[in-house]
Amino acid sequence: MAAYLNRTISLVTGQTGPSANDKNSTTGNDTVDDSRHNISLQTSASSTSANMTGITDNRMYQPNDKSPLQIFVRAKKKINDIYGEIEEYVLETTTFITALHADAEIVDKAERELFESYVHKVAAIREVLQRDHMKVAFFGRTSNGKSSVINAMLREKILPSGIGHTTNCFCQVEGSDGGEAYLMKEGSDEKLNVVNIKQLANALCQEKLSESSLVRIFWPRERCSLLRDDVVFVDSPGVDVSANLDDWIDNHCINADVFVLVLNAESTMTRAEKQFFHTVSQKLSKPNIFILNNRWDASANEPEFQESVKSQHTERCIDFLTKELKVSNEKEAAERVFFVSARETLQARIEEAKGNPPHMGAIAEGFQIRYFEFQDFERKFEECISQSAVKTKFQQHSSRGKSVSGDMRSMLDNIFERITIFRDLKQDQKNLLTERIQGTETQMMQVTREMKMKIHNMVEEVEEKVSKALNEEIWRLGVLIDEFNMPFHPERLVLNIYKKELNAHVESGLGSNLRARLSMALAMNVEAAQTEMTERMHALVPNEKLLTNSAKLAVRTQPFEMLYSLNCQNLCADFQEDLDFKFSWGITAMIQRFTGKVRERSKKQTPALLNRQSSIGHSVVTPVSTPVETTPVCLLPGTVVGGITPEQLSVISRFALSSIGSQGTVGGLVVAGIMLKTIGWRVLVGIGALYGCIYLYERLSWTNSAKERAFKSQYVRHATKKLKMIVDLTSANCSHQVQQELSSTFARLCRTVDTATTDMNEELKTLEAQLNVLESNQKQLKLLRNKANYIQNELDIFEHNYIAPQ
C-alpha cells in the first residue's frame, strides 16, 4: 500500500515522473516502471479532483526484451532449439541403430522399435512446443466485466461487452502472423470475419453456440504486445449460467497458466464463483489466481465507505485464496487482489491511441489511482504468467528431453558394451587365426623340406633296389628261358614265332619276378609315405571341413602299382641266331676260345695298370667303361705264349686262316702236312682219328634239341647283354614312378593346405572388415553418447536459466 500511496502523491502533486527518492524506495514488486512500459504521467491538482494532463504509453510500439513475458519467449525459443537438436539426434541415432540391426547379435528388434518410438515422441513434443503459449483464463459471474478486462489489456474492443449476459461461449484470443484478423469456430477451418464475433459469442444473437464451445479469434501480433509475446486470453461465459464446470475445466482450463477471477466490486464473491475455483484447485495443483474487483469506479460515488469496502473485499479475497483454496500465503494473496475499472481503462487507452490524453476516458474521480492499479495488475500478471508458463510447460518438456536422452544414452551404453564384447571376441579370433596362418606357413616350409628329402631318399632307395633285383633276375635269365617249353623248329617262319613268344615270356617272367620281389614292399613304402604326408598336412589344417576336402584330394581311386617297362620285343629285335653246326674243337673255335682267355686276362690286368698310372700322377684316367684294346696279347711283339715263339704262332695262324678260307681238302692237307712235318705222322694219325670221332659225335648230336639249346644259349647271352644296358634306365624309370606318385600326392596335399590357407586369409580379411565396422560403430556410439551428454547439459543450463530461478 506504501507504493500505491507514493504513486498517488506523485500524481496529485503534479510531478511528471518518479523522483530519485522514489526510485530508491520502490524496489521489488513496488517498482513503478517495469522497464517494459515507458509511461509519462502529467497531472495537475485541483480542489475537487486531479485532472491528468497527459499520459504517454509506448508499450505497443517499443517492445522491451527485459519484459517478464520475454522470458517465456526466449525460453520457448531455446527449448525449441534444444528439441530441434534432440530430434536431429534421435533421427541420427535411429538411423544408425536401424543399420546396426542387421547384426541381430548386437541390436534386436525390440531395441530398434524402441529407438524408433522416440522419433514419434520427440516429433509430438516439438508439435506441442510450437503450440505452447502463456494461457490466461478469465472467469466470473455474468456481466462482471471479464470481456472488458480482456479488451482493456488488448487495448482494443475485440470481445463483445455490455450490460446483461453477453458472452455466450468460450472465446480465445491469440496472435496471428498475418496482418488481418479472423476467427474460426470449433471443428471448422473456415476463416470468418472478426465482426461475426458479435453474432457468434453474444448471448443476445439468434445464432447461439453451446456454452462449452470455443471460438478462436486470431488478432495480428503487431497490434498487441501481449499477443506478440505468445499470451493467449480465454474469455468464458458466466459461472452462474451453467453447471458444466468440470467440462469447462477439462476442455479449456486444464493447461491454463493463470486464472483471473473478475468480481463485481459492487457486490461480494458468490458461492458459484467459489465453487468453480474449488473445482479448479482439485484438478490443478496450486493454480495461479488473480482477483480483480472490477467497476471500482462506482466507489467514487460513496467516498466515505470506499476504504472500508475495499478492506472488506480484500480480506474476503485473501481468506478465499489462503484458507479456502490454500494456493498461496497471505503476502502473496495480498499482491494478487486489485481494484480496477476495466471499462474506464479501455476508454483511456482508446483515447490514447487516438492521440488524446488518457484521462479523457475517465468515468469518475480517482481515475489515476484506478488506472495505475490496472497497470500494476498487468505488471504482476506478466511476471506471474511468465514464471508459471515457463515452469509448468517447459519444465515438463525439459524433463522429458532429459528422459529421452538419458534412456537413449543408457541403451547406447548397453549396445556399446555388447559391441565391445563382440569386438574382443572377434579380435581374439583374429589373433588366433593370424597365429594359425603364420604357424601353418612356418610348418609348411619345414614339412616341405622334410618331405622333399624323404622323397629323394625313397627315390634313391627304389632305384637301388630295382637295379639290384633286375641284375639278379638277369643273372638267373637262363633259368627263366629254360622254363620256356614251346616246340622248337629251325624253320625261319616257325623260328620267328618262337622268338616272339620267347621275348614275351622273358618280359612277362621278368616283370612277374620283379613285382613279386619289389612291388608289395614298394607299394607299402609309398603308402606309408603318403600316410605320413597326409597326417603331417592334416596337422596343419585342423578344421574339419578342410580335413574332409583334403582327404578327398589325397585319396587315390586305385592303389599304387609299379610298372616295369622292359619291352623285350624291341630290345631283342636285333637278335640273330646261328644254328649252323660248329665243331667245338675246330681251329676257328680254338682260336676264338684262346683269344677270349687272353682278353679276359688282359681285362684283369687293366685295373692294376690303371692304378699304377694314377699313382704315377696321370691327370687323366681312362674310364672303366672305355673299351679294352681288341688286339690279342699273343700278337704283341716279343710275347711268348705257351712255349711257342711268335714266329711259329704267326705261321700257324696264317695256315689256319688259309685252311679256314679254303673251305676244302686243300686247306686240310696243308694243315696236315705242316702238322705231319712238325709232330710226326703216327701221333698225327692218332690225333686225327680221335679228332674225327669227336667231330662225328658232335655232328650226330646236332639235333633240334641241340639247336634249341644253342638258340637259348645264344638268346641268353644276347638278352643278358641287352638287359644290362637298360638296368639303369629301368631303375630310373621305377624311381621316377615313385617320385611322381609321392610328388603328386604331396602336391595335392600342398594345394589342400594352400586352399585352407587362402580360406583362412579370406576369413582373416572378413574378421578385419568386421573389426573395422565394429570400431567404426564404437566411434559412432561414443559420438552419440557425447551428443546425449551435450543435450543433457543444454537442458541443465536451460533449467538453471529459466526454471530454477523462478
Order of alpha helices (4+ residues) and beta strands (2+ residues): alpha-alpha-beta-beta-alpha-alpha-beta-alpha-beta-beta-alpha-beta-alpha-beta-alpha-beta-alpha-beta-alpha-alpha-beta-alpha-alpha-alpha-alpha-alpha-alpha-alpha-alpha-alpha-alpha-alpha-alpha-alpha-alpha
